[in-house]
């Protein structure tokens, strides 16, 4: 199901699709699969102060900066949202997101509940937001996924498991909930959510003019 920005005969404003979950619940896998299927969906590239991991590309996976640079950007109001997670800062740059939404492009976000709350609280961004919380099928599966990623130490896995309980408590703050038992099933659910949200009347910036034409008013 490939949905284009102007699949209708009138213009549409883009939306911000937020995926949040505890580490290891599978949202990164789901995000990549969704991006591969949806032509008018692009990933928001966050700024972060954490160290770059093997195979990560600066400017594609994240924009890697030091804490001094990040704090200067935050003070200048250059982020739509930012948060500190596991001792590192993550932030969403404001200008490129606003330009993309205005052009009708949809943006996918991989952020935590803190960032989602900030977006919801923004008078402009909140109207463009669609939030989805990804739940693991059970705790054993969550721990197994963390360990099989082979990028965290045993101590880091313990910290992330302890953190998961707090993160899970925020599920009620989201528009949609998906229990990620099977990747294919979860991706299809995300596509249905995205398809329905694209059709909301308040996102159809050219709808009024189109209806006027249908009514013979222009």
C-alpha positions in Angstrom: 0.0 0.0 0.0 1.9 3.1 -1.3 0.2 6.3 -0.4 1.4 9.5 -2.1 1.1 13.0 -0.7 -1.3 14.0 -3.4 -3.0 10.7 -4.0 -6.3 12.7 -3.7 -7.1 15.4 -6.2 -6.5 18.1 -3.6 -3.5 19.0 -1.4 -2.8 17.5 2.0 -0.7 18.6 4.9 1.8 16.0 6.0 1.6 14.3 9.4 4.1 13.2 12.1 3.9 9.5 12.9 5.6 8.8 16.2 6.6 5.3 17.3 7.7 4.8 20.9 8.5 1.7 22.9 10.8 0.2 25.5 14.2 -0.7 24.0 14.0 -4.1 22.4 10.2 -4.0 21.6 11.0 -3.9 17.9 10.1 -0.4 16.8 13.3 0.1 14.8 12.6 -3.0 12.7 9.0 -1.9 12.2 10.1 1.6 11.2 12.5 0.3 8.5 9.8 -2.1 7.1 7.2 0.7 7.0 9.6 3.1 5.3 10.3 0.5 2.7 6.6 0.2 1.8 5.5 3.8 2.0 6.8 6.1 -0.7 5.6 9.4 0.9 7.1 8.6 4.3 10.6 9.7 5.4 12.5 9.2 8.7 13.1 12.2 11.0 16.9 12.3 11.6 17.5 13.4 15.2 20.5 15.0 16.6 22.2 13.1 19.4 25.2 13.3 21.8 25.6 9.5 22.0 28.6 7.8 20.4 28.1 6.5 16.9 27.7 2.7 16.7 29.2 0.4 14.1 27.5 0.7 10.7 25.7 3.9 11.7 26.2 6.8 9.2 26.4 10.4 10.4 23.6 12.4 8.8 21.6 9.3 7.9 21.0 7.4 11.1 21.6 10.4 13.4 23.3 13.7 13.3 26.1 13.2 15.9 27.1 16.2 17.9 28.8 16.9 21.3 26.9 18.1 24.3 28.1 21.7 24.0 26.8 21.9 20.4 23.5 20.2 21.4 22.9 22.6 24.3 23.5 25.6 22.1 21.0 24.4 19.6 18.4 23.7 22.4 18.9 27.2 23.8 18.4 28.7 20.4 15.1 27.0 20.0 16.2 24.8 17.1 14.5 21.6 18.3 10.8 20.7 18.2 11.5 18.4 21.1 14.5 17.0 22.9 15.1 14.7 25.8 17.9 13.0 27.8 17.8 9.2 27.6 20.3 6.9 29.2 22.7 9.9 29.8 22.6 11.1 26.2 20.6 13.9 24.5 18.3 13.4 21.5 16.5 16.2 19.6 14.3 16.7 16.6 15.3 19.7 14.4 12.5 22.1 13.8 13.0 23.7 10.3 13.3 20.6 8.1 10.3 19.0 9.7 8.1 22.1 9.2 9.1 22.3 5.6 8.4 18.7 4.9 4.9 18.8 6.5 4.0 21.9 4.6 5.0 20.2 1.3 2.7 17.2 2.1 5.3 14.7 3.2 4.8 12.5 6.2 7.6 12.1 8.8 8.3 9.0 10.9 9.7 9.6 14.4 11.5 7.1 16.6 11.3 9.0 20.0 10.5 8.2 23.6 7.5 9.3 25.7 9.3 12.5 26.8 9.7 13.7 23.3 6.1 12.7 22.4 4.8 14.7 25.3 6.7 17.8 24.1 5.3 17.4 20.6 1.8 17.0 21.9 2.2 20.2 24.0 3.3 22.2 21.0 0.4 24.3 19.6 1.4 23.6 16.0 3.1 20.2 16.1 0.3 18.7 18.3 -2.2 19.0 15.4 0.1 17.1 13.1 0.9 14.3 15.5 -0.2 10.6 15.4 1.3 8.6 18.2 1.7 4.8 18.4 3.1 2.8 21.3 4.8 -0.5 20.5 4.5 -3.2 23.2 6.5 -6.4 23.4 4.5 -9.7 23.6 6.0 -10.4 27.1 9.0 -9.6 29.3 11.0 -12.7 28.3 10.8 -11.8 24.7 11.8 -8.2 25.5 15.0 -9.4 27.3 15.7 -11.9 24.5 15.5 -9.2 21.9 17.8 -6.9 23.9 20.4 -9.7 24.3 20.3 -10.8 20.6 21.0 -7.2 19.4 24.6 -7.8 20.6 25.2 -4.1 21.0 24.6 -3.8 24.7 26.5 -5.2 27.7 24.9 -7.3 30.3 24.8 -4.3 32.6 23.2 -2.2 29.9 20.5 -4.8 29.3 19.7 -4.8 33.0 19.4 -1.0 33.0 17.1 -1.1 29.9 14.9 -3.8 31.4 14.5 -1.7 34.6 13.8 1.4 32.5 11.1 -0.5 30.5 8.7 -0.6 33.5 8.6 3.2 33.6 8.3 3.5 29.8 5.5 1.0 29.7 3.4 3.1 32.2 3.0 5.9 29.5 1.1 3.7 27.0 -2.2 5.6 27.8 -0.8 8.8 26.4 -0.7 7.4 22.9 -3.3 7.4 20.1 -2.7 3.7 19.2 -1.3 0.6 20.8 0.3 -2.3 18.9 1.5 -5.5 20.6 4.4 -6.5 18.3 4.1 -10.3 18.2 4.8 -10.7 14.5 6.6 -8.0 12.4 4.4 -8.5 9.3 1.2 -8.2 11.3 2.5 -5.1 13.1 3.6 -3.4 9.9 0.2 -3.9 8.3 -1.4 -2.4 11.4 0.9 0.7 11.1 -0.1 1.0 7.4 -3.8 1.0 8.3 -3.2 3.7 10.9 -1.3 5.8 8.5 -3.8 5.4 5.7 -6.7 6.4 8.0 -4.9 9.4 9.5 -4.0 10.7 6.0 -7.7 10.9 5.3 -8.7 13.1 8.2 -10.5 16.2 7.1 -8.3 18.5 9.1 -5.3 17.4 7.1 -6.8 18.1 3.7 -5.5 21.6 3.1 -7.1 21.8 -0.4 -10.4 20.2 0.6 -12.4 23.4 0.9 -11.4 24.6 -2.6 -12.2 21.2 -4.1 -15.7 21.1 -2.5 -16.3 24.6 -3.8 -15.5 23.4 -7.3 -17.8 20.4 -6.9 -20.6 22.8 -5.8 -19.9 25.1 -8.8 -19.0 28.0 -6.6 -15.8 29.0 -8.5 
